[in-house]
């Protein structure tokens, strides 16, 4: 797991997850440990004052719903407001597109026909 919150690879995405309850430092440590063990997660930053978690992960290996499920196992829940739901839907949609695009073979270079 990398400490930087910047995407490293082509399929890395940064997701901001607002939380419903105030995040204590003990909760923040638990959230970092649980999310850090997920396959594809590069970094997890918890912002206690903002009640927010910033996760950078490889969208070709992991999706937003899996991150939310892991987050909920810690007893910390994401915000359920209309903006959080819309943003979560956009995150899930773009993660699905990234996973589908990662499976596509690379295009032929320079329009040369295959031999």
N, CA and C atoms as an extended XYZ file, in Angstrom:
345
Properties=species:S:1:pos:R:3:atomname:S:1:resname:S:1:resid:I:1 pbc="F F F"
N         0.839       -1.175        0.000 N   UNK     1
C         0.000        0.000        0.000 CA  UNK     1
C         0.884        1.238        0.000 C   UNK     1
N         0.541        2.171       -0.830 N   UNK     2
C         1.295        3.412       -0.977 CA  UNK     2
C         0.677        4.494       -0.097 C   UNK     2
N         1.482        5.390        0.456 N   UNK     3
C         0.977        6.457        1.310 CA  UNK     3
C         0.432        7.639        0.514 C   UNK     3
N         0.771        7.734       -0.756 N   UNK     4
C         0.327        8.855       -1.573 CA  UNK     4
C        -1.149        8.694       -1.936 C   UNK     4
N        -1.847        9.810       -2.030 N   UNK     5
C        -3.251        9.750       -2.425 CA  UNK     5
C        -3.419       10.055       -3.913 C   UNK     5
N        -2.322       10.045       -4.658 N   UNK     6
C        -2.395       10.275       -6.097 CA  UNK     6
C        -2.411        8.933       -6.821 C   UNK     6
N        -3.223        8.823       -7.872 N   UNK     7
C        -3.222        7.594       -8.665 CA  UNK     7
C        -1.856        7.332       -9.283 C   UNK     7
N        -1.461        6.065       -9.315 N   UNK     8
C        -0.152        5.676       -9.809 CA  UNK     8
C        -0.253        5.021      -11.182 C   UNK     8
N        -1.188        4.120      -11.330 N   UNK     9
C        -1.306        3.293      -12.530 CA  UNK     9
C        -2.420        3.845      -13.434 C   UNK     9
N        -2.548        3.264      -14.632 N   UNK    10
C        -3.561        3.715      -15.586 CA  UNK    10
C        -4.982        3.521      -15.069 C   UNK    10
N        -5.226        2.465      -14.331 N   UNK    11
C        -6.582        2.158      -13.875 CA  UNK    11
C        -6.836        2.596      -12.441 C   UNK    11
N        -5.906        3.306      -11.842 N   UNK    12
C        -6.103        3.779      -10.465 CA  UNK    12
C        -7.101        4.938      -10.438 C   UNK    12
N        -7.972        4.906       -9.450 N   UNK    13
C        -8.960        5.967       -9.258 CA  UNK    13
C        -8.915        6.425       -7.805 C   UNK    13
N        -9.274        7.672       -7.587 N   UNK    14
C        -9.337        8.232       -6.235 CA  UNK    14
C       -10.800        8.471       -5.902 C   UNK    14
N       -11.252        7.919       -4.779 N   UNK    15
C       -12.644        8.050       -4.378 CA  UNK    15
C       -12.739        8.717       -3.011 C   UNK    15
N       -13.593        9.723       -2.926 N   UNK    16
C       -13.863       10.427       -1.675 CA  UNK    16
C       -15.172        9.894       -1.124 C   UNK    16
N       -15.137        9.362        0.087 N   UNK    17
C       -16.328        8.788        0.695 CA  UNK    17
C       -16.642        9.566        1.971 C   UNK    17
N       -17.756       10.283        1.959 N   UNK    18
C       -18.225       10.997        3.146 CA  UNK    18
C       -18.862        9.986        4.097 C   UNK    18
N       -18.694       10.219        5.389 N   UNK    19
C       -19.213        9.297        6.398 CA  UNK    19
C       -20.344        9.942        7.180 C   UNK    19
N       -21.237        9.094        7.747 N   UNK    20
C       -22.383        9.611        8.489 CA  UNK    20
C       -21.994       10.079        9.880 C   UNK    20
N       -21.179        9.313       10.569 N   UNK    21
C       -20.817        9.626       11.948 CA  UNK    21
C       -19.450       10.276       12.009 C   UNK    21
N       -19.193       10.917       13.140 N   UNK    22
C       -17.869       11.483       13.350 CA  UNK    22
C       -16.857       10.365       13.467 C   UNK    22
N       -15.749       10.523       12.806 N   UNK    23
C       -14.705        9.516       12.765 CA  UNK    23
C       -13.682        9.809       13.849 C   UNK    23
N       -13.508        8.865       14.777 N   UNK    24
C       -12.486        9.035       15.807 CA  UNK    24
C       -11.154        8.524       15.268 C   UNK    24
N       -10.079        8.811       15.975 N   UNK    25
C        -8.768        8.342       15.518 CA  UNK    25
C        -8.672        6.827       15.587 C   UNK    25
N        -9.362        6.206       16.558 N   UNK    26
C        -9.363        4.741       16.647 CA  UNK    26
C       -10.123        4.143       15.461 C   UNK    26
N       -11.274        4.745       15.120 N   UNK    27
C       -12.028        4.285       13.953 CA  UNK    27
C       -11.213        4.467       12.677 C   UNK    27
N       -10.506        5.570       12.582 N   UNK    28
C        -9.703        5.853       11.396 CA  UNK    28
C        -8.630        4.783       11.195 C   UNK    28
N        -8.004        4.357       12.274 N   UNK    29
C        -6.976        3.316       12.178 CA  UNK    29
C        -7.581        1.991       11.721 C   UNK    29
N        -8.749        1.662       12.241 N   UNK    30
C        -9.423        0.414       11.847 CA  UNK    30
C        -9.810        0.473       10.374 C   UNK    30
N       -10.356        1.609        9.944 N   UNK    31
C       -10.751        1.771        8.535 CA  UNK    31
C        -9.540        1.638        7.620 C   UNK    31
N        -8.419        2.279        7.982 N   UNK    32
C        -7.204        2.169        7.161 CA  UNK    32
C        -6.723        0.726        7.071 C   UNK    32
N        -6.772       -0.012        8.178 N   UNK    33
C        -6.315       -1.402        8.163 CA  UNK    33
C        -7.211       -2.286        7.318 C   UNK    33
N        -8.530       -2.153        7.471 N   UNK    34
C        -9.462       -3.011        6.728 CA  UNK    34
C        -9.425       -2.703        5.239 C   UNK    34
N        -9.495       -1.437        4.877 N   UNK    35
C        -9.468       -1.089        3.453 CA  UNK    35
C        -8.099       -1.358        2.833 C   UNK    35
N        -7.049       -1.233        3.620 N   UNK    36
C        -5.706       -1.480        3.108 CA  UNK    36
C        -5.449       -2.929        2.754 C   UNK    36
N        -6.246       -3.842        3.307 N   UNK    37
C        -6.055       -5.264        3.006 CA  UNK    37
C        -6.770       -5.705        1.736 C   UNK    37
N        -7.622       -4.860        1.175 N   UNK    38
C        -8.332       -5.223       -0.047 CA  UNK    38
C        -7.372       -5.287       -1.228 C   UNK    38
N        -7.579       -6.269       -2.094 N   UNK    39
C        -6.738       -6.438       -3.278 CA  UNK    39
C        -6.990       -5.279       -4.243 C   UNK    39
N        -5.959       -4.546       -4.584 N   UNK    40
C        -6.063       -3.437       -5.519 CA  UNK    40
C        -5.989       -2.069       -4.870 C   UNK    40
N        -6.068       -2.006       -3.544 N   UNK    41
C        -6.016       -0.704       -2.862 CA  UNK    41
C        -4.570       -0.230       -2.787 C   UNK    41
N        -4.325        1.001       -3.233 N   UNK    42
C        -2.982        1.578       -3.187 CA  UNK    42
C        -2.768        2.458       -1.983 C   UNK    42
N        -3.800        3.215       -1.591 N   UNK    43
C        -3.665        4.058       -0.411 CA  UNK    43
C        -5.025        4.350        0.199 C   UNK    43
N        -5.003        4.576        1.501 N   UNK    44
C        -6.205        4.951        2.252 CA  UNK    44
C        -5.818        6.105        3.163 C   UNK    44
N        -6.503        7.221        3.023 N   UNK    45
C        -6.291        8.367        3.902 CA  UNK    45
C        -7.609        8.686        4.588 C   UNK    45
N        -7.559        8.846        5.889 N   UNK    46
C        -8.757        9.215        6.636 CA  UNK    46
C        -8.602       10.658        7.095 C   UNK    46
N        -9.629       11.432        6.868 N   UNK    47
C        -9.640       12.830        7.274 CA  UNK    47
C       -10.661       12.967        8.390 C   UNK    47
N       -10.174       12.928        9.633 N   UNK    48
C       -11.039       12.888       10.804 CA  UNK    48
C       -11.899       14.146       10.900 C   UNK    48
N       -11.343       15.304       10.658 N   UNK    49
C       -12.088       16.549       10.766 CA  UNK    49
C       -13.189       16.693        9.732 C   UNK    49
N       -13.002       16.095        8.573 N   UNK    50
C       -13.979       16.201        7.485 CA  UNK    50
C       -14.929       15.012        7.436 C   UNK    50
N       -14.720       14.002        8.300 N   UNK    51
C       -15.515       12.760        8.252 CA  UNK    51
C       -15.505       12.175        6.848 C   UNK    51
N       -14.307       11.943        6.354 N   UNK    52
C       -14.132       11.514        4.976 CA  UNK    52
C       -12.994       10.514        4.880 C   UNK    52
N       -13.160        9.571        3.972 N   UNK    53
C       -12.106        8.613        3.658 CA  UNK    53
C       -11.756        8.794        2.187 C   UNK    53
N       -10.465        8.863        1.890 N   UNK    54
C        -9.997        8.970        0.507 CA  UNK    54
C        -9.268        7.674        0.187 C   UNK    54
N        -9.787        6.949       -0.812 N   UNK    55
C        -9.234        5.645       -1.182 CA  UNK    55
C        -8.754        5.710       -2.626 C   UNK    55
N        -7.534        5.265       -2.866 N   UNK    56
C        -7.009        5.133       -4.224 CA  UNK    56
C        -6.861        3.644       -4.484 C   UNK    56
N        -7.547        3.169       -5.527 N   UNK    57
C        -7.501        1.743       -5.836 CA  UNK    57
C        -7.519        1.513       -7.340 C   UNK    57
N        -7.150        0.292       -7.715 N   UNK    58
C        -7.117       -0.126       -9.108 CA  UNK    58
C        -8.530       -0.549       -9.507 C   UNK    58
N        -9.171        0.218      -10.375 N   UNK    59
C       -10.562       -0.048      -10.758 CA  UNK    59
C       -10.702       -1.308      -11.603 C   UNK    59
N        -9.607       -1.835      -12.129 N   UNK    60
C        -9.699       -3.079      -12.894 CA  UNK    60
C        -9.738       -4.301      -11.970 C   UNK    60
N        -9.437       -4.114      -10.686 N   UNK    61
C        -9.428       -5.228       -9.731 CA  UNK    61
C       -10.478       -5.089       -8.630 C   UNK    61
N       -10.955       -3.876       -8.403 N   UNK    62
C       -11.835       -3.606       -7.272 CA  UNK    62
C       -12.871       -2.582       -7.709 C   UNK    62
N       -14.059       -2.613       -7.087 N   UNK    63
C       -15.052       -1.605       -7.425 CA  UNK    63
C       -15.563       -0.902       -6.175 C   UNK    63
N       -16.337        0.123       -6.406 N   UNK    64
C       -16.805        1.003       -5.336 CA  UNK    64
C       -17.672        0.253       -4.329 C   UNK    64
N       -18.528       -0.638       -4.807 N   UNK    65
C       -19.394       -1.392       -3.885 CA  UNK    65
C       -18.588       -2.260       -2.931 C   UNK    65
N       -17.530       -2.870       -3.410 N   UNK    66
C       -16.686       -3.702       -2.545 CA  UNK    66
C       -16.011       -2.858       -1.471 C   UNK    66
N       -15.615       -1.644       -1.833 N   UNK    67
C       -15.012       -0.734       -0.851 CA  UNK    67
C       -16.041       -0.361        0.210 C   UNK    67
N       -17.283       -0.065       -0.218 N   UNK    68
C       -18.336        0.283        0.737 CA  UNK    68
C       -18.661       -0.883        1.669 C   UNK    68
N       -18.724       -2.101        1.127 N   UNK    69
C       -19.008       -3.268        1.972 CA  UNK    69
C       -17.919       -3.457        3.021 C   UNK    69
N       -16.671       -3.315        2.605 N   UNK    70
C       -15.565       -3.443        3.560 CA  UNK    70
C       -15.623       -2.336        4.601 C   UNK    70
N       -15.999       -1.139        4.179 N   UNK    71
C       -16.114       -0.012        5.104 CA  UNK    71
C       -17.215       -0.271        6.129 C   UNK    71
N       -18.330       -0.815        5.676 N   UNK    72
C       -19.448       -1.082        6.576 CA  UNK    72
C       -19.142       -2.195        7.574 C   UNK    72
N       -18.226       -3.112        7.244 N   UNK    73
C       -17.858       -4.159        8.203 CA  UNK    73
C       -17.127       -3.594        9.410 C   UNK    73
N       -16.561       -2.406        9.263 N   UNK    74
C       -15.868       -1.774       10.387 CA  UNK    74
C       -16.827       -1.042       11.320 C   UNK    74
N       -18.105       -0.912       10.905 N   UNK    75
C       -19.071       -0.176       11.709 CA  UNK    75
C       -19.141        1.294       11.351 C   UNK    75
N       -18.435        1.695       10.311 N   UNK    76
C       -18.467        3.073        9.822 CA  UNK    76
C       -19.260        3.059        8.520 C   UNK    76
N       -20.252        3.942        8.424 N   UNK    77
C       -21.148        3.912        7.271 CA  UNK    77
C       -21.027        5.176        6.439 C   UNK    77
N       -21.158        5.022        5.110 N   UNK    78
C       -21.098        6.196        4.236 CA  UNK    78
C       -22.357        7.038        4.387 C   UNK    78
N       -22.253        8.312        4.039 N   UNK    79
C       -23.402        9.215        4.074 CA  UNK    79
C       -24.449        8.728        3.083 C   UNK    79
N       -25.708        8.940        3.413 N   UNK    80
C       -26.815        8.462        2.573 CA  UNK    80
C       -27.599        9.589        1.915 C   UNK    80
N       -27.035       10.791        1.856 N   UNK    81
C       -27.712       11.913        1.218 CA  UNK    81
C       -27.821       11.712       -0.286 C   UNK    81
N       -28.619       12.564       -0.934 N   UNK    82
C       -28.834       12.396       -2.363 CA  UNK    82
C       -27.557       12.591       -3.163 C   UNK    82
N       -26.699       13.528       -2.746 N   UNK    83
C       -25.451       13.749       -3.487 CA  UNK    83
C       -24.502       12.561       -3.323 C   UNK    83
N       -24.453       11.998       -2.144 N   UNK    84
C       -23.592       10.828       -1.925 CA  UNK    84
C       -24.073        9.636       -2.749 C   UNK    84
N       -25.380        9.471       -2.868 N   UNK    85
C       -25.915        8.373       -3.679 CA  UNK    85
C       -25.615        8.585       -5.159 C   UNK    85
N       -25.759        9.828       -5.636 N   UNK    86
C       -25.468       10.109       -7.049 CA  UNK    86
C       -23.981        9.900       -7.333 C   UNK    86
N       -23.136       10.427       -6.453 N   UNK    87
C       -21.692       10.268       -6.639 CA  UNK    87
C       -21.301        8.795       -6.581 C   UNK    87
N       -21.895        8.035       -5.664 N   UNK    88
C       -21.615        6.605       -5.573 CA  UNK    88
C       -22.024        5.861       -6.831 C   UNK    88
N       -23.159        6.239       -7.406 N   UNK    89
C       -23.595        5.619       -8.666 CA  UNK    89
C       -22.623        5.935       -9.797 C   UNK    89
N       -22.148        7.172       -9.847 N   UNK    90
C       -21.162        7.538      -10.873 CA  UNK    90
C       -19.865        6.771      -10.676 C   UNK    90
N       -19.424        6.651       -9.417 N   UNK    91
C       -18.212        5.888       -9.125 CA  UNK    91
C       -18.362        4.441       -9.580 C   UNK    91
N       -19.492        3.817       -9.250 N   UNK    92
C       -19.705        2.416       -9.610 CA  UNK    92
C       -19.757        2.245      -11.124 C   UNK    92
N       -20.418        3.163      -11.816 N   UNK    93
C       -20.514        3.094      -13.271 CA  UNK    93
C       -19.135        3.218      -13.917 C   UNK    93
N       -18.337        4.188      -13.470 N   UNK    94
C       -17.011        4.373      -14.075 CA  UNK    94
C       -16.071        3.222      -13.716 C   UNK    94
N       -16.229        2.635      -12.526 N   UNK    95
C       -15.418        1.464      -12.176 CA  UNK    95
C       -15.757        0.275      -13.070 C   UNK    95
N       -17.045        0.097      -13.371 N   UNK    96
C       -17.448       -0.978      -14.286 CA  UNK    96
C       -16.881       -0.770      -15.673 C   UNK    96
N       -16.906        0.481      -16.149 N   UNK    97
C       -16.322        0.786      -17.460 CA  UNK    97
C       -14.819        0.529      -17.463 C   UNK    97
N       -14.142        0.931      -16.406 N   UNK    98
C       -12.694        0.731      -16.332 CA  UNK    98
C       -12.366       -0.758      -16.340 C   UNK    98
N       -13.134       -1.554      -15.595 N   UNK    99
C       -12.888       -3.003      -15.550 CA  UNK    99
C       -13.111       -3.616      -16.928 C   UNK    99
N       -14.179       -3.196      -17.619 N   UNK   100
C       -14.448       -3.713      -18.964 CA  UNK   100
C       -13.351       -3.297      -19.944 C   UNK   100
N       -12.902       -2.059      -19.868 N   UNK   101
C       -11.854       -1.580      -20.773 CA  UNK   101
C       -10.507       -2.233      -20.489 C   UNK   101
N       -10.258       -2.596      -19.255 N   UNK   102
C        -8.986       -3.241      -18.922 CA  UNK   102
C        -8.890       -4.637      -19.528 C   UNK   102
N       -10.035       -5.243      -19.800 N   UNK   103
C       -10.050       -6.606      -20.367 CA  UNK   103
C        -9.913       -6.611      -21.890 C   UNK   103
N       -10.086       -5.460      -22.531 N   UNK   104
C       -10.036       -5.370      -23.985 CA  UNK   104
C        -8.583       -5.442      -24.443 C   UNK   104
N        -8.286       -6.220      -25.499 N   UNK   105
C        -6.903       -6.256      -25.994 CA  UNK   105
C        -6.496       -4.904      -26.568 C   UNK   105
N        -5.203       -4.589      -26.528 N   UNK   106
C        -4.748       -3.295      -27.047 CA  UNK   106
C        -4.989       -3.194      -28.552 C   UNK   106
N        -5.217       -1.984      -29.052 N   UNK   107
C        -5.464       -1.819      -30.488 CA  UNK   107
C        -4.181       -2.039      -31.291 C   UNK   107
N        -4.372       -2.263      -32.575 N   UNK   108
C        -3.248       -2.437      -33.481 CA  UNK   108
C        -2.559       -1.090      -33.655 C   UNK   108
N        -1.253       -1.082      -33.594 N   UNK   109
C        -0.494        0.160      -33.703 CA  UNK   109
C        -0.402        0.618      -35.161 C   UNK   109
N        -0.595        1.872      -35.382 N   UNK   110
C        -0.355        2.531      -36.671 CA  UNK   110
C        -1.196        1.965      -37.810 C   UNK   110
N        -2.346        1.383      -37.512 N   UNK   111
C        -3.265        0.837      -38.512 CA  UNK   111
C        -2.614       -0.195      -39.426 C   UNK   111
N        -1.612       -0.892      -38.942 N   UNK   112
C        -0.980       -1.949      -39.726 CA  UNK   112
C        -1.851       -3.206      -39.622 C   UNK   112
N        -2.087       -3.853      -40.744 N   UNK   113
C        -2.875       -5.086      -40.678 CA  UNK   113
C        -2.068       -6.197      -39.993 C   UNK   113
N        -2.741       -7.095      -39.298 N   UNK   114
C        -2.004       -8.196      -38.657 CA  UNK   114
C        -1.397       -9.121      -39.696 C   UNK   114
N        -0.279       -9.723      -39.360 N   UNK   115
C         0.420      -10.630      -40.293 CA  UNK   115
C        -0.088      -12.036      -40.152 C   UNK   115
